[in-house]
Amino acid sequence: MSRALLVAVAAAVLYSARAAWAAPLQPFETDTWATSANGVDNLVLAALRKKSIEPALPCSDEVFIRRVYLDVIGTLPDPQEVLKFLQDRAADKRAKLIEALFQREEFADYWALKWCDVLRVKAEFPVNLWPNAVQAYHRWIRDAVKQNMPYDKFARALLTSSGSNFRVPPVNFYRAVASRDATGIAEAVALTFMGTRLGTWPAEKRTQLAAFFSRVAYKKTGEWKEEIVYIDPQASGPLDAVLPDGTKTTIAPGQDPRIVFADWLISPKNPWFARCVVNRIWAWLFGRGIIHEPDDIRPDNPPSNPELLSYLEKELVAAKYDLRHIYRLILNSRTYQQSCIPRSKDPQAEALFAYYPVRRLDAEVLIDALNWIAGTSESYSSPIPEPFTYIPEDQRTIQLADGSITSSFLEMFGRPPRDTGLMSERSNQPSAAQALYLLNSTDVHERIAKSKRLRQAVLSAQGDAAQAIRAIYLLILSRAPTTEEISAAQKYWETSGLGAFDAAVDLAWALINSTEFLYRH
């Protein structure tokens, strides 16, 4: 059997699943829900009924554990973790797993990565935070995620902090903008915390928002690349300003205009703040926002399900801006735990979340997954700008703080440059270059051939090809193979003329090139 044919066999189940939706398709679907419907589901189903769109079936436990690991901690589950979960008969095991993942160090790593994209954490042009500030800023963001800092406090710290960019990390928000004038800062604020692009606003309203940041100033210190962010004391007169909702205010002499804006922004009555972040979280977990694009909120770009968005906004406010409450609501919903196999051909099914959307792994997650399977690591460094930035080789890629430190792999697979803070900077679209690299790369093949995990799977089977095949599927796809898959792989084992380990390498290589491995599903 040729390698190309083996790839086709490995991917065949997932492709056929897209067409055969009438009954649950094993091992991807089941006919029994593992969780009760919640407020999210009631609103999603109501919208689907109005359009006569059939929702997808429940996903299987095998699919769920891989999906939730990748979506919540950007990490593949260990085979032993998969087996333990599949053997667990507790009715609430999915909810317990979600809570356990919140406590993992990888949760802080992965969601810090997401926020660093939005906050433009990057040492070099055009942001130019420089390495020391990048490390301080990333550490602060990661700590905020790990400690579950309420989102209103997170935003207030970023908007109102003053001081050294090395010693007061959130002031780097004001440095991580391409243009440091009032308009440039206002654009970053609107995009980050209101999910809107200031360029779509009328000129007068843009000027009004910029006024709140017109007194932000910067000054150097004697330390290399250190900078102080402060409110210019020379601009001490009263400032007449207009908030985005049209409310007029006069800022007294000596008062920080940023605090006035932050007080308005994080108010529970604000129409922008909670809506923006719950829509971002939804987009991170589903690949598209309830308002799409998630950072293009404007009157002529309405939500696909207004009631759902309003519900999540109210839930966040009631939970005192606890973002994990929103993660929890979404992850425990039947909407999230649907199969990726649509049961409707209606073009609105995706926008109304009638199924879980298939999408390619993030570049950082993919290279970490390959390294984990192979038992290898990546080497990242940045000699420019000084000081030389060296990343320990045992550090995972999702832990990279600096958007300037990249590699040909990360660039090829769509890691964002972090120049603008737009979520669309990250590309998870497949390309011919990616496919050719994975199919033909000597590096990928050598990683697999040297994999201690793969070798252990073969040795543990003690000559039993079927057992080795099961171990390889569990390692790479987090599930057991079907009868047809075992049969196809065994036939290759017997007819290829290769030894057991070489046949295992070919099988692993085929599975790594399959849609099922490369995509969230």
N, C-alpha and C positions, 0 to 999 in steps of 0.2 A: 504494500500500500504506500503510495507517495505521501510526502508530508502535506502537500496541498489537499489531498483527499482526506487525510486524517484531520486536518483543520476543519474541513467541511463536516465530517462526522461529529466532531466535538461540538460544533455550533448548531447542528441540525435540530436538536430538541428545542432550543430557544426560538429558532426561526419558525419551526412548525407550530410553536405555541401561539404565534401571532394570528394564525388562521383558525386553529382548532379551539375556539373559545366556548363552544356550546356546553361542554362538561369540564370539570376540573382536570387540568393536565398535570400529572405528576412528573417531576417532583416540585413543580413551581406553584401549584395552587391546591387549595382544599375547598370543601363545601361548607365548612363550619367556622364561624368567627371565633377568634380566641379572646376577643374583648367586647365589652358592651359599647353600643353607640353613645357618643357624647355630643356636646353642643356643636362641635365642629361638624360632625356627621349629619345632624339634623338639618343644618343649613345647606350643606353640600347636596344632600339627597333631595331637598326641596327644590333646589335650582335644577337638578337633573330631571326631576319629574316634570317640571314645567316644559322642558324641551324633549321629553320622552326619550331620554338617554339612559341606557342601561349601565349601571356601575359595574366595575370589574368584580370578580370573585375574590375571596380572601387569599392572601399569599400564604404559602406554607411556612412552617417553622424554619426550614433550611434557608429559604429566601429571606425571611425576616431577620435572622441573626446576622447574616452577611450584610444586609441592607442597613441595619441600625448601627452596626459597627462602623461601616464606611461613612454613614451620614453623621454620626455623633462624635466619633473619635478619629475618623480618617485612617482607619487601621483594619486589616483583615483579622478575623477571629482565629485563634489557635485551634487546631483540630480537636484538642481535648476540651476546649471551651464549647465547641460545636456539639460534641458528643454528650457532654454534660447537660447542655440545654435541651437537646433532642430527647434525652432520657427523662427529663424532669416532667412530672405529670401535674404539677401545680397549676391551677387555673390562672393564677396571676403572674406566671413566670416571665411574660413579656414585659409587664410593668416593672417587675423587680430588676430585670436586665437593664432597662432604661435608667433606672435610678443608680444602678451599679456603675454604668458607663459615665454618668455625671461625675462620679468620684475619681475616675481615672485621670492620671496625669496627662494622657493624650487628649482628653477633653479640653483642658486648658490650652494645650499646644495647638490643637486644630482650630478652635474658635478664636484664639489670638491671631492665627494666620488669616482667618476671614476678616477680622477687624483691621488687621494691618494693611490688607488690600484697600479697604475703604478709607483708612486714615493716612494712606500714602507713606508708609514707613519705608524710607529709602535713603541711603547715604548720598547717592550721587545725583547728577543732573536729571530732571529739572528741579527736584525737591531740595537736594543738598542738605540733608540733616547732618551728615557726617557720622562716622562709625560710633563714636562715644554716645552721641545723642540717640542713635538708633537702638543701641543696646539698652539704654535707660528707658526709652519710650516703650519698646517691646516688652521689657520686664514689667513695667507698670500695667500695660494692657493685659498681659497674661495673668498677673496677680488679680486684676479686677475680674477676669473671667473665672479664675479658680475660686475666688472668695465670693463669687456671685454678687458683686457690687450692684445695687439697684441701678437701673439704667438712668434714672433722673440724676442720681449723684455722679454717675460716670460722665454724662453729658455736661453737667454743671462744672465738674473739675476741668474738663477740656476747654470749656468756654470762658472760664473766669480766672484761671490760674495765672500768676505772674512769677517771674524769677528766672533762675538759671536753667537753661535747657538740659544741663547735666544733673542738676540737683532737684529740679521740680519737673519731672518727666512730662506731665500733661501739657506744659507750655509749648511742647513741640508741635501741638496742633497748629499753632500760629506760624510755625516755621515750615511746616510741610505743605506749603502752598507755592504754586509756581509764581504767583504775583502777590507781594506782601502789601499792596496798597489796600485801602478799605474795600474797594469793589472786589478784588481778588479774594480777600478773606470772606466777604459776604457770600461769594459764590461757593466757597468750600463749606461754609456753615449751612447754607440752604441745601446743598447736595447731601451732606452727611446727616443732618438731623431733621430735615424736612422732606427729603427725597425728591427735591425739585431742582430743575435746572434754571438758574437765575436768568439766563439768556432768553427764556420764554416769557419773562415778566415784562410789563410795560416799563419804560425807562424811568418814570417817576418812582415806581415802587422799588426798583433796583437801587436808586439813589437813597431812598428812605431807609432801606435795610442796611446799606453800607454805612450810614451815619453812626450806627451803633459800634462800629469798629474803626471809626475815623481817628481815634485817639490811641490806638495800639502802636507802640514804638519798640524799637530794637536797639541794643547797643552791645558792642564787643567788650570783652574783658581781657586781662593779660594771659589767660589760659587759651591754648590752641583750640580754636573753633568753638569756644564757649560763647554763648550769647544770652543776654538778658532780655526777656520780654516784659514790658511794663506799660502802664498807662501814662502817657505824656503829661507831666504836671504843669507844663506851660499852657496847655489848652484847658484853662481852669474856669472859663465862663460857662453859663448855662447853655445847654444844648437842646434845641427843640427837635424832637424826633417823632416818627410815625411807625408804629408796629405793623407787621404784615396784615393784621386784621383790620387796619384802619384806625386803631386807637392812637390818639395823640398823647404825647407825654413830654414833659420838660425835665431834663436831667440836671440836677443841681450841681453847682461848682464843686469839684472834688469827688463827685460820685462817679463810679465806674459804669459807663454805658453798657458794658457787656453783661453786668449783673442784672440790669433792668431787662435786657433782652432775654437772658437765661430764665429769669423769673416768669416771664411771659411764656417762653417756649415750653417749659416743663410743667406748666399748669395742667391739671386734668381736663380743663375746658379747651385746651389748645387743639385746633383741628388737624395739626400737622404731626406732632411729635410721636404720639403712640402709634398712629397710623403708619408712619414711615417705618418704624423698627419692626412692628409685627409683620408688615409686608415684606421686609428684608428677610426675616427669619423664614417666612413661608417660602420665599424664592430660594433661599439656601437649601431648604429641605425638599423642594419639589422641582427646582430648576426653572421656575417662572413665578412671578408674583401674582397675587390676586389683582393688583394693578401691575401691568407689564408694559414697559420695563419697570423694575422696582425703584429706580431712582429717576423716574420721569412722571411724577405725580402732578397732574394739571387737570383743570376742569374738562378738557376735551379728550382725556384719556381715562375713562371711568373704570372702576373695578368690575371684574367679571361676575363677582358675587358680593354686592355691597353689604348685604346682611352679615355675611361671614366676616368681612373686614371690620365692620362695626362691632361685632361680637368679640373679636380678638382684641380690639382697642380697649373695650370696656373691661375685659378680663385682665389686661395688663395693668390698667389703672387700679382696679380693685385689689390686685395682688401687690400693690405698692411698687410697681415697675420691676418685679422679679421676672427676668427673662426666662429663667428655667421653667417658670409656670407655663409660659407659652410653648416652649419646647415640649414640655410634658403633655399639654393638651393635644398638640399636633401628633406627636409620636405615638400616643396611646389611642389615637382615633382610628376608626375603621378606614377612613379616607387615606391615611398614610399607610395602613397595613393592607391595602388592596394589592392585587396582582398587577404586574406591569402589562398584562395582556388585555387589550381593550375588548369590550363586548358590544361596542357601537362604532359605526363608521361615520357618525356625525362629526363634522369638522370642529364643532364646539366642544367635543368631549375632553380634549386636553385642557382647554382654558377653564373648563368647569370642574376639572379634577376628577374625572370619571375613572381614572386608573393612575397607577404610579408611573411617572414618566421615565423611560430608559434614557440614560445619559452617561457619557464617558467619564471615567474617573479623572479627578483633578491631577494635574501633572505631578505635584508633590506626592500625592497619595499613590499614584501608579508607580513611581520610582521606588518609594518606600516598600510597596508590596513586592516588587521584583527583588529588592534587596533582602526582604524578609524570607521569601521563598528560597533564595539562593544562599543566604547566610553571608552576603557581601555588604559593602557600605559604599557611600559616595564621599568624594573628597571635594570640598568647597573652600575657596579662599578668594581674597580680594586684595591685591597689592596696591591698588589705586582706588580711592584716595588713602593716603597714610592716615593713621597707622595701619600697618598690614593686618588684615582681618583673617584669622585662621579659625576654621570650624573643625572641632574634633570629629574624627571619622565615625565614631559611634553615635553621633547625633543624627537623628532622623531629619529628613528634608522638611517635614511639616513644622519643625522647630526653627527653621531659618528665620532670623529676624529681619534681615536686610533685603529688600527687593532688588538691590543692585547686584547681589551675588546670585549668579545664575549659572546655567550650563546649557550646552547644545540640546540636551534632552528636555530640560524644562522649557526652553524657548520653543522647541518643536511641538511640545504637547500643551502649549497655550498658557503658561504661567503669565500673569499680568505684569506689565512694567511698573505699575503703581505710579503712573504719572498724573492721573486725573481723579482717582477715587471712584470712577464709574465702574459698576459691577460688570458691564459689558467688556471691560478690558481683558477679563479672563475668558479664554476661548476653550470650550470643551468639544468643539466640532472636530470630527475625524478628517484626516487628510491623507492623500496618497503617500506623502513623505513619512507619516507615522506608520502606515501599514507596511511600507517597504522596509523601514528600519526594524520593526518587530519581526518581520519575516526573514530578513537577510542579515541582520546585525550579528557579527562575530561576537560582540560583547555580550549580547543577550544569550547566545548559545553557550558561551563559555561560563556565564553565570550559572546556567542550569546544569551544565556538565560537572561543575565543581560543587554543586549544592549538597551540603551535608544532610539537610533535611530530606532531600530526595533519595540520597544514598541510604539513609536510615530506613526510609519507607520500603525500599527494595530488600534490604538485608533482613528486616523484621518479618517479611513475608516468607522467608525461608523457601524460596522456589515456587511459592503459590502465586501464579500470575494474577489471578482474580483478586487476591488479597492486596497485592502490590498496587493494582489498578484502583482499588477502593481507597487506599491510603493516599494515592496521588490526587485523586479527585477531591478528597476531603481537604488536603493541603492547599490546593489551588482554587477550587470552586466552593469550598465549605459545604459540600454535600456528597452523598454517596452517588455513584454512577447508576444509571438505569440498566436493566438487563441487556438492552440493545447496545448500550455503550460498552459494557463489559465484553460483550460478544465481539464487537468491532475491534476493540483494543487487544483482546486475546488472539484474534486472528492475525493481527499485525505482529504480535509477540512471536507467534508460531511460524509465520511465513517470511518475516523480514530478514532472517539469517543473522540477526543481531543478538548479542548477549542480553541478559535481563536488564542490566543497568542502562545500556545504550537504547534499548527499546523504551525504557522508562523515561529517558531524556527526550526521546522523540515525542512521547505522549505528553510530557510536561510542556514541551515547546508548543505543541498543537493547542493545548488547553490555554496557554498564556496568550496565544494569538486568537482565541475565540472571543466572540462578542460577549459571551457570558462572563468572562474574566475581566475584560477591558471596560465593561459598563456597570453602572449601578442598575439594578433591576428589581 
